[in-house]
């Protein structure tokens, strides 16, 4: 049985080590499990609660998409999308809002913290508190419940939101008399659920205490690590590992043997400056290869857009039918279900079908027969192998016209993608610079094959 895992990152600012350790890395690892149905998204609606700078929102969405892909997320093995590309999410949020008690939202940590700050400053309790901040838990519940996720990887400070999503789901199920939603569970890596920042508090953009993941390159990361606050113990004096931000961050990246060696060095009196350098070198060993992929991705936004739109289509194929069922459950039904008299037929003009992808056959100089597959926009997607018999080439064309994108066997081979039938490569795509560009090509090819199959119906 597959377990559906869902998580995301709010698209404000740029990703830091805490985002990577607490969300991105465990998500990518989970996506490689054949028993996991992985859903990962950029929470750009949530970002609007925290930022009113459109340029910052736009840039952050771009950088976070590149971060997830650079960290190893395979868009063909998971569903990777932007929250704002799924209109079912805000619709579901409203349906959930209508069964959510105000008392539940009053207890949300973020709202209570804002109220407490206002009271301490002798301000009105709700000064500066937007409805967006107040309703944040319901939007998060909609993100999760739209896909009936079983597990949600979160930091320990986010556990309450998962509990609230469960409360809201149970209330909806009870109100409308069916088990529409499964109960999601928080999933936490105990040792690295919350990474400390430069000042020892949780690493957070809100505290301005982060260590950048990619921004500023290796120098930017090293400069930040050197600013981590430590105590006044001099070189030669034993250092405590229990309350050390340096040690906690190191442990999140190191093997058990490396962690033990670093702990021994701290207890043995290593100077804080030297310890910070050791930490930087260990983190950089993991981050440097990802940073190289990240920078390459930033130069090719079109490939990322293809991946995100394909992911949104996959996500909506699941959220759409669920929300349609919920609309019916709450009474937002079509009048047709009431058995009304049949109205006079309305004469409408036929809607022209979009042109499907096309094949183009040709004969090589050596007399063999081949064909190309072109997308609707004219992009060449495949070039077939050579056939001595034109009927064999035609048979393969017929097969490709009906197989559909889901059933097609498509692999990355070297710098290009290949299409296989019965274990044999029968056609190849163009060459691409890296695995992300090839992943985007695979998604375009599957979309084209789906369109061809649909045209045969």
SELUM-187612 format. One record per residue (C-alpha): x, y, z; residue number from 1. Coordinates in steps of 0.1 Angstrom, whole numbers, plus 5000, padded with zeros to 4 digits. Example, Ala and Ser with C-alpha at 12.3 -4.5 7.8 and 13.67 -1.06 7.14 Angstrom:
+------+-------+------+-----+
| east | north |   up |   k |
+------+-------+------+-----+
| 5123 |  4955 | 5078 |   1 |
| 5137 |  4989 | 5071 |   2 |
+------+-------+------+-----+
This chain:
+------+-------+------+-----+
| east | north |   up |   k |
+------+-------+------+-----+
| 5000 |  5000 | 5000 |   1 |
| 5013 |  5034 | 4991 |   2 |
| 5017 |  5062 | 5017 |   3 |
| 5010 |  5097 | 5004 |   4 |
| 5035 |  5122 | 5017 |   5 |
| 5030 |  5159 | 5012 |   6 |
| 5050 |  5190 | 5022 |   7 |
| 5060 |  5224 | 5010 |   8 |
| 5080 |  5255 | 5016 |   9 |
| 5066 |  5291 | 5019 |  10 |
| 5079 |  5311 | 4990 |  11 |
| 5094 |  5341 | 5008 |  12 |
| 5131 |  5349 | 5009 |  13 |
| 5156 |  5323 | 4998 |  14 |
| 5161 |  5288 | 5011 |  15 |
| 5184 |  5282 | 5041 |  16 |
| 5200 |  5252 | 5058 |  17 |
| 5170 |  5248 | 5081 |  18 |
| 5146 |  5245 | 5051 |  19 |
| 5169 |  5219 | 5035 |  20 |
| 5174 |  5198 | 5066 |  21 |
| 5138 |  5201 | 5080 |  22 |
| 5118 |  5198 | 5048 |  23 |
| 5136 |  5194 | 5015 |  24 |
| 5160 |  5166 | 5023 |  25 |
| 5135 |  5143 | 5040 |  26 |
| 5110 |  5150 | 5013 |  27 |
| 5135 |  5141 | 4985 |  28 |
| 5145 |  5109 | 5004 |  29 |
| 5109 |  5099 | 5009 |  30 |
| 5102 |  5105 | 4972 |  31 |
| 5127 |  5077 | 4963 |  32 |
| 5108 |  5051 | 4983 |  33 |
| 5087 |  5030 | 4959 |  34 |
| 5060 |  5027 | 4986 |  35 |
| 5056 |  5065 | 4988 |  36 |
| 5033 |  5087 | 4967 |  37 |
| 5051 |  5120 | 4970 |  38 |
| 5035 |  5154 | 4967 |  39 |
| 5056 |  5185 | 4972 |  40 |
| 5046 |  5221 | 4965 |  41 |
| 5056 |  5257 | 4968 |  42 |
| 5032 |  5274 | 4992 |  43 |
| 5029 |  5307 | 4974 |  44 |
| 4995 |  5315 | 4987 |  45 |
| 5009 |  5312 | 5022 |  46 |
| 5037 |  5336 | 5012 |  47 |
| 5012 |  5364 | 5006 |  48 |
| 5005 |  5364 | 5043 |  49 |
| 5041 |  5372 | 5051 |  50 |
| 5051 |  5395 | 5022 |  51 |
| 5034 |  5421 | 5001 |  52 |
| 5064 |  5425 | 4978 |  53 |
| 5054 |  5410 | 4944 |  54 |
| 5090 |  5409 | 4931 |  55 |
| 5102 |  5390 | 4962 |  56 |
| 5074 |  5365 | 4959 |  57 |
| 5082 |  5359 | 4922 |  58 |
| 5119 |  5355 | 4927 |  59 |
| 5114 |  5332 | 4957 |  60 |
| 5091 |  5309 | 4938 |  61 |
| 5117 |  5306 | 4911 |  62 |
| 5146 |  5299 | 4935 |  63 |
| 5127 |  5274 | 4957 |  64 |
| 5117 |  5254 | 4926 |  65 |
| 5153 |  5253 | 4916 |  66 |
| 5163 |  5243 | 4951 |  67 |
| 5140 |  5213 | 4952 |  68 |
| 5152 |  5201 | 4918 |  69 |
| 5188 |  5207 | 4926 |  70 |
| 5184 |  5187 | 4958 |  71 |
| 5175 |  5157 | 4938 |  72 |
| 5137 |  5157 | 4935 |  73 |
| 5126 |  5137 | 4905 |  74 |
| 5095 |  5153 | 4890 |  75 |
| 5086 |  5121 | 4872 |  76 |
| 5086 |  5100 | 4904 |  77 |
| 5067 |  5126 | 4924 |  78 |
| 5041 |  5154 | 4920 |  79 |
| 5058 |  5188 | 4922 |  80 |
| 5037 |  5219 | 4918 |  81 |
| 5028 |  5254 | 4929 |  82 |
| 5000 |  5258 | 4953 |  83 |
| 4986 |  5287 | 4933 |  84 |
| 4982 |  5265 | 4902 |  85 |
| 4956 |  5244 | 4920 |  86 |
| 4923 |  5263 | 4922 |  87 |
| 4907 |  5234 | 4941 |  88 |
| 4928 |  5243 | 4972 |  89 |
| 4912 |  5278 | 4979 |  90 |
| 4878 |  5263 | 4971 |  91 |
| 4884 |  5235 | 4996 |  92 |
| 4896 |  5261 | 5021 |  93 |
| 4863 |  5278 | 5020 |  94 |
| 4843 |  5246 | 5025 |  95 |
| 4865 |  5238 | 5055 |  96 |
| 4862 |  5273 | 5069 |  97 |
| 4825 |  5269 | 5071 |  98 |
| 4829 |  5240 | 5096 |  99 |
| 4859 |  5254 | 5115 | 100 |
| 4853 |  5269 | 5149 | 101 |
| 4867 |  5303 | 5157 | 102 |
| 4878 |  5289 | 5191 | 103 |
| 4901 |  5265 | 5173 | 104 |
| 4917 |  5292 | 5153 | 105 |
| 4920 |  5314 | 5184 | 106 |
| 4944 |  5288 | 5198 | 107 |
| 4968 |  5288 | 5168 | 108 |
| 5003 |  5295 | 5179 | 109 |
| 5011 |  5322 | 5153 | 110 |
| 4979 |  5341 | 5160 | 111 |
| 4984 |  5339 | 5198 | 112 |
| 5020 |  5351 | 5195 | 113 |
| 5009 |  5381 | 5175 | 114 |
| 4982 |  5390 | 5201 | 115 |
| 5007 |  5385 | 5229 | 116 |
| 5031 |  5409 | 5213 | 117 |
| 5004 |  5435 | 5208 | 118 |
| 4993 |  5432 | 5244 | 119 |
| 5029 |  5436 | 5257 | 120 |
| 5032 |  5467 | 5236 | 121 |
| 4999 |  5481 | 5249 | 122 |
| 4984 |  5479 | 5215 | 123 |
| 4950 |  5466 | 5204 | 124 |
| 4951 |  5428 | 5206 | 125 |
| 4945 |  5424 | 5169 | 126 |
| 4966 |  5453 | 5157 | 127 |
| 4983 |  5444 | 5124 | 128 |
| 4968 |  5409 | 5124 | 129 |
| 4953 |  5401 | 5090 | 130 |
| 4926 |  5376 | 5082 | 131 |
| 4952 |  5357 | 5062 | 132 |
| 4973 |  5351 | 5093 | 133 |
| 4943 |  5341 | 5113 | 134 |
| 4931 |  5317 | 5086 | 135 |
| 4965 |  5302 | 5079 | 136 |
| 4957 |  5269 | 5096 | 137 |
| 4926 |  5263 | 5074 | 138 |
| 4946 |  5270 | 5042 | 139 |
| 4972 |  5245 | 5054 | 140 |
| 4945 |  5220 | 5061 | 141 |
| 4932 |  5224 | 5026 | 142 |
| 4967 |  5219 | 5012 | 143 |
| 4968 |  5185 | 5030 | 144 |
| 4933 |  5173 | 5027 | 145 |
| 4929 |  5181 | 4990 | 146 |
| 4951 |  5152 | 4984 | 147 |
| 4943 |  5131 | 5015 | 148 |
| 4979 |  5130 | 5025 | 149 |
| 4988 |  5103 | 5050 | 150 |
| 5020 |  5120 | 5063 | 151 |
| 5032 |  5156 | 5064 | 152 |
| 5069 |  5162 | 5072 | 153 |
| 5070 |  5193 | 5094 | 154 |
| 5092 |  5209 | 5120 | 155 |
| 5081 |  5204 | 5157 | 156 |
| 5067 |  5239 | 5158 | 157 |
| 5042 |  5229 | 5130 | 158 |
| 5027 |  5199 | 5147 | 159 |
| 4998 |  5220 | 5160 | 160 |
| 4988 |  5227 | 5124 | 161 |
| 4986 |  5190 | 5116 | 162 |
| 4965 |  5185 | 5147 | 163 |
| 4942 |  5213 | 5136 | 164 |
| 4939 |  5198 | 5101 | 165 |
| 4928 |  5165 | 5117 | 166 |
| 4902 |  5184 | 5139 | 167 |
| 4888 |  5202 | 5108 | 168 |
| 4887 |  5170 | 5087 | 169 |
| 4869 |  5151 | 5115 | 170 |
| 4844 |  5180 | 5119 | 171 |
| 4837 |  5179 | 5081 | 172 |
| 4833 |  5141 | 5080 | 173 |
| 4810 |  5142 | 5110 | 174 |
| 4789 |  5171 | 5097 | 175 |
| 4783 |  5156 | 5063 | 176 |
| 4781 |  5119 | 5073 | 177 |
| 4810 |  5103 | 5054 | 178 |
| 4847 |  5097 | 5057 | 179 |
| 4857 |  5121 | 5030 | 180 |
| 4892 |  5127 | 5045 | 181 |
| 4918 |  5105 | 5059 | 182 |
| 4935 |  5117 | 5091 | 183 |
| 4970 |  5131 | 5083 | 184 |
| 4999 |  5125 | 5106 | 185 |
| 5029 |  5147 | 5113 | 186 |
| 5063 |  5131 | 5104 | 187 |
| 5093 |  5145 | 5122 | 188 |
| 5130 |  5135 | 5121 | 189 |
| 5137 |  5137 | 5158 | 190 |
| 5173 |  5147 | 5156 | 191 |
| 5170 |  5175 | 5130 | 192 |
| 5134 |  5186 | 5131 | 193 |
| 5144 |  5221 | 5141 | 194 |
| 5179 |  5235 | 5132 | 195 |
| 5193 |  5263 | 5153 | 196 |
| 5202 |  5296 | 5137 | 197 |
| 5231 |  5320 | 5142 | 198 |
| 5217 |  5331 | 5176 | 199 |
| 5207 |  5297 | 5189 | 200 |
| 5170 |  5302 | 5183 | 201 |
| 5152 |  5282 | 5156 | 202 |
| 5167 |  5290 | 5122 | 203 |
| 5141 |  5312 | 5106 | 204 |
| 5138 |  5341 | 5081 | 205 |
| 5116 |  5358 | 5107 | 206 |
| 5145 |  5359 | 5131 | 207 |
| 5170 |  5369 | 5104 | 208 |
| 5194 |  5342 | 5118 | 209 |
| 5198 |  5319 | 5088 | 210 |
| 5227 |  5302 | 5071 | 211 |
| 5220 |  5304 | 5033 | 212 |
| 5218 |  5272 | 5014 | 213 |
| 5229 |  5285 | 4980 | 214 |
| 5227 |  5323 | 4981 | 215 |
| 5261 |  5340 | 4981 | 216 |
| 5279 |  5308 | 4972 | 217 |
| 5304 |  5290 | 4994 | 218 |
| 5317 |  5324 | 5008 | 219 |
| 5282 |  5334 | 5018 | 220 |
| 5276 |  5302 | 5037 | 221 |
| 5310 |  5303 | 5054 | 222 |
| 5306 |  5340 | 5064 | 223 |
| 5272 |  5331 | 5080 | 224 |
| 5286 |  5300 | 5099 | 225 |
| 5314 |  5322 | 5113 | 226 |
| 5287 |  5344 | 5128 | 227 |
| 5271 |  5316 | 5149 | 228 |
| 5270 |  5327 | 5185 | 229 |
| 5292 |  5306 | 5209 | 230 |
| 5302 |  5310 | 5245 | 231 |
| 5334 |  5325 | 5259 | 232 |
| 5353 |  5293 | 5264 | 233 |
| 5388 |  5297 | 5250 | 234 |
| 5409 |  5272 | 5229 | 235 |
| 5419 |  5244 | 5252 | 236 |
| 5389 |  5246 | 5273 | 237 |
| 5363 |  5217 | 5269 | 238 |
| 5332 |  5227 | 5250 | 239 |
| 5296 |  5215 | 5258 | 240 |
| 5279 |  5197 | 5229 | 241 |
| 5244 |  5197 | 5245 | 242 |
| 5236 |  5234 | 5239 | 243 |
| 5259 |  5240 | 5210 | 244 |
| 5243 |  5253 | 5177 | 245 |
| 5275 |  5243 | 5159 | 246 |
| 5273 |  5207 | 5171 | 247 |
| 5235 |  5204 | 5163 | 248 |
| 5241 |  5217 | 5127 | 249 |
| 5271 |  5194 | 5122 | 250 |
| 5251 |  5164 | 5134 | 251 |
| 5224 |  5171 | 5108 | 252 |
| 5249 |  5166 | 5080 | 253 |
| 5275 |  5142 | 5094 | 254 |
| 5276 |  5104 | 5097 | 255 |
| 5276 |  5090 | 5133 | 256 |
| 5313 |  5084 | 5132 | 257 |
| 5320 |  5120 | 5120 | 258 |
| 5296 |  5133 | 5147 | 259 |
| 5314 |  5114 | 5174 | 260 |
| 5348 |  5127 | 5162 | 261 |
| 5335 |  5163 | 5163 | 262 |
| 5321 |  5158 | 5198 | 263 |
| 5354 |  5145 | 5210 | 264 |
| 5372 |  5175 | 5194 | 265 |
| 5348 |  5199 | 5212 | 266 |
| 5353 |  5182 | 5245 | 267 |
| 5390 |  5181 | 5239 | 268 |
| 5391 |  5219 | 5236 | 269 |
| 5391 |  5228 | 5199 | 270 |
| 5388 |  5266 | 5194 | 271 |
| 5355 |  5279 | 5183 | 272 |
| 5370 |  5294 | 5151 | 273 |
| 5385 |  5261 | 5141 | 274 |
| 5352 |  5243 | 5150 | 275 |
| 5333 |  5266 | 5127 | 276 |
| 5357 |  5259 | 5099 | 277 |
| 5352 |  5222 | 5104 | 278 |
| 5314 |  5227 | 5103 | 279 |
| 5317 |  5247 | 5071 | 280 |
| 5338 |  5221 | 5053 | 281 |
| 5314 |  5193 | 5063 | 282 |
| 5283 |  5212 | 5052 | 283 |
| 5300 |  5224 | 5020 | 284 |
| 5308 |  5188 | 5010 | 285 |
| 5271 |  5181 | 5007 | 286 |
| 5260 |  5215 | 4994 | 287 |
| 5286 |  5222 | 4967 | 288 |
| 5272 |  5197 | 4941 | 289 |
| 5237 |  5209 | 4947 | 290 |
| 5247 |  5245 | 4943 | 291 |
| 5262 |  5238 | 4909 | 292 |
| 5229 |  5222 | 4897 | 293 |
| 5209 |  5251 | 4913 | 294 |
| 5229 |  5277 | 4894 | 295 |
| 5224 |  5258 | 4861 | 296 |
| 5187 |  5257 | 4867 | 297 |
| 5183 |  5294 | 4873 | 298 |
| 5196 |  5299 | 4838 | 299 |
| 5167 |  5278 | 4823 | 300 |
| 5133 |  5290 | 4838 | 301 |
| 5113 |  5275 | 4809 | 302 |
| 5123 |  5239 | 4819 | 303 |
| 5111 |  5245 | 4854 | 304 |
| 5078 |  5260 | 4842 | 305 |
| 5072 |  5229 | 4821 | 306 |
| 5078 |  5207 | 4851 | 307 |
| 5056 |  5227 | 4874 | 308 |
| 5027 |  5229 | 4850 | 309 |
| 5029 |  5191 | 4844 | 310 |
| 5029 |  5186 | 4882 | 311 |
| 4999 |  5208 | 4886 | 312 |
| 4980 |  5188 | 4860 | 313 |
| 4988 |  5156 | 4880 | 314 |
| 4978 |  5172 | 4912 | 315 |
| 4945 |  5185 | 4899 | 316 |
| 4936 |  5151 | 4885 | 317 |
| 4934 |  5141 | 4922 | 318 |
| 4921 |  5172 | 4939 | 319 |
| 4894 |  5179 | 4912 | 320 |
| 4873 |  5148 | 4917 | 321 |
| 4875 |  5151 | 4955 | 322 |
| 4863 |  5187 | 4955 | 323 |
| 4835 |  5178 | 4931 | 324 |
| 4824 |  5151 | 4956 | 325 |
| 4826 |  5176 | 4985 | 326 |
| 4806 |  5202 | 4965 | 327 |
| 4778 |  5176 | 4961 | 328 |
| 4781 |  5167 | 4998 | 329 |
| 4775 |  5202 | 5010 | 330 |
| 4747 |  5208 | 4985 | 331 |
| 4764 |  5227 | 4957 | 332 |
| 4749 |  5204 | 4932 | 333 |
| 4738 |  5206 | 4896 | 334 |
| 4701 |  5211 | 4891 | 335 |
| 4702 |  5181 | 4868 | 336 |
| 4703 |  5157 | 4897 | 337 |
| 4667 |  5167 | 4907 | 338 |
| 4652 |  5151 | 4876 | 339 |
| 4639 |  5183 | 4861 | 340 |
| 4621 |  5182 | 4828 | 341 |
| 4644 |  5180 | 4798 | 342 |
| 4648 |  5214 | 4783 | 343 |
| 4649 |  5222 | 4746 | 344 |
| 4683 |  5214 | 4732 | 345 |
| 4705 |  5244 | 4728 | 346 |
| 4722 |  5245 | 4694 | 347 |
| 4758 |  5255 | 4698 | 348 |
| 4786 |  5257 | 4674 | 349 |
| 4811 |  5228 | 4676 | 350 |
| 4843 |  5236 | 4694 | 351 |
| 4873 |  5230 | 4673 | 352 |
| 4896 |  5205 | 4687 | 353 |
| 4932 |  5214 | 4694 | 354 |
| 4955 |  5200 | 4668 | 355 |
| 4973 |  5169 | 4682 | 356 |
| 5010 |  5163 | 4679 | 357 |
| 5020 |  5149 | 4645 | 358 |
| 5043 |  5124 | 4628 | 359 |
| 5065 |  5131 | 4598 | 360 |
| 5079 |  5102 | 4578 | 361 |
| 5109 |  5103 | 4556 | 362 |
| 5134 |  5081 | 4538 | 363 |
| 5171 |  5082 | 4546 | 364 |
| 5198 |  5084 | 4520 | 365 |
| 5205 |  5047 | 4526 | 366 |
| 5170 |  5039 | 4516 | 367 |
| 5157 |  5030 | 4552 | 368 |
| 5125 |  5045 | 4566 | 369 |
| 5122 |  5067 | 4597 | 370 |
| 5098 |  5092 | 4612 | 371 |
| 5098 |  5121 | 4636 | 372 |
| 5073 |  5130 | 4663 | 373 |
| 5066 |  5168 | 4666 | 374 |
| 5047 |  5185 | 4695 | 375 |
| 5018 |  5209 | 4687 | 376 |
| 5042 |  5238 | 4688 | 377 |
| 5066 |  5222 | 4663 | 378 |
| 5092 |  5210 | 4688 | 379 |
| 5108 |  5177 | 4677 | 380 |
| 5103 |  5152 | 4704 | 381 |
| 5115 |  5119 | 4689 | 382 |
| 5134 |  5105 | 4660 | 383 |
| 5127 |  5068 | 4653 | 384 |
| 5153 |  5042 | 4645 | 385 |
| 5157 |  5031 | 4609 | 386 |
| 5134 |  5005 | 4593 | 387 |
| 5141 |  4985 | 4561 | 388 |
| 5104 |  4979 | 4558 | 389 |
| 5080 |  5009 | 4557 | 390 |
| 5052 |  4988 | 4571 | 391 |
| 5073 |  4982 | 4603 | 392 |
| 5078 |  5019 | 4606 | 393 |
| 5040 |  5024 | 4602 | 394 |
| 5032 |  4998 | 4628 | 395 |
| 5054 |  5016 | 4653 | 396 |
| 5037 |  5049 | 4645 | 397 |
| 5003 |  5032 | 4651 | 398 |
| 5016 |  5019 | 4685 | 399 |
| 5028 |  5053 | 4696 | 400 |
| 4995 |  5068 | 4686 | 401 |
| 4976 |  5047 | 4711 | 402 |
| 5000 |  5039 | 4739 | 403 |
| 4995 |  5071 | 4759 | 404 |
| 5020 |  5089 | 4781 | 405 |
| 5014 |  5070 | 4813 | 406 |
| 5020 |  5036 | 4798 | 407 |
| 5050 |  5046 | 4776 | 408 |
| 5084 |  5034 | 4787 | 409 |
| 5107 |  5064 | 4786 | 410 |
| 5142 |  5065 | 4800 | 411 |
| 5171 |  5089 | 4803 | 412 |
| 5201 |  5074 | 4785 | 413 |
| 5232 |  5095 | 4786 | 414 |
| 5224 |  5130 | 4775 | 415 |
| 5191 |  5122 | 4759 | 416 |
| 5157 |  5104 | 4764 | 417 |
| 5148 |  5072 | 4748 | 418 |
| 5114 |  5055 | 4741 | 419 |
| 5113 |  5017 | 4745 | 420 |
| 5089 |  4991 | 4732 | 421 |
| 5092 |  4956 | 4745 | 422 |
| 5126 |  4965 | 4761 | 423 |
| 5141 |  4978 | 4728 | 424 |
| 5149 |  5015 | 4721 | 425 |
| 5127 |  5024 | 4691 | 426 |
| 5132 |  5062 | 4692 | 427 |
| 5154 |  5089 | 4707 | 428 |
| 5149 |  5125 | 4717 | 429 |
| 5173 |  5154 | 4714 | 430 |
| 5203 |  5158 | 4737 | 431 |
| 5199 |  5179 | 4769 | 432 |
| 5225 |  5195 | 4792 | 433 |
| 5214 |  5178 | 4824 | 434 |
| 5189 |  5156 | 4842 | 435 |
| 5164 |  5184 | 4849 | 436 |
| 5162 |  5194 | 4812 | 437 |
| 5157 |  5157 | 4804 | 438 |
| 5130 |  5154 | 4830 | 439 |
| 5112 |  5183 | 4814 | 440 |
| 5116 |  5167 | 4780 | 441 |
| 5101 |  5134 | 4793 | 442 |
| 5070 |  5153 | 4806 | 443 |
| 5065 |  5170 | 4773 | 444 |
| 5068 |  5137 | 4755 | 445 |
| 5043 |  5120 | 4778 | 446 |
| 5019 |  5149 | 4773 | 447 |
| 5022 |  5145 | 4735 | 448 |
| 5016 |  5108 | 4737 | 449 |
| 4985 |  5114 | 4758 | 450 |
| 4972 |  5138 | 4732 | 451 |
| 4978 |  5113 | 4704 | 452 |
| 4959 |  5086 | 4723 | 453 |
| 4930 |  5110 | 4731 | 454 |
| 4927 |  5119 | 4694 | 455 |
| 4922 |  5081 | 4686 | 456 |
| 4891 |  5080 | 4709 | 457 |
+------+-------+------+-----+
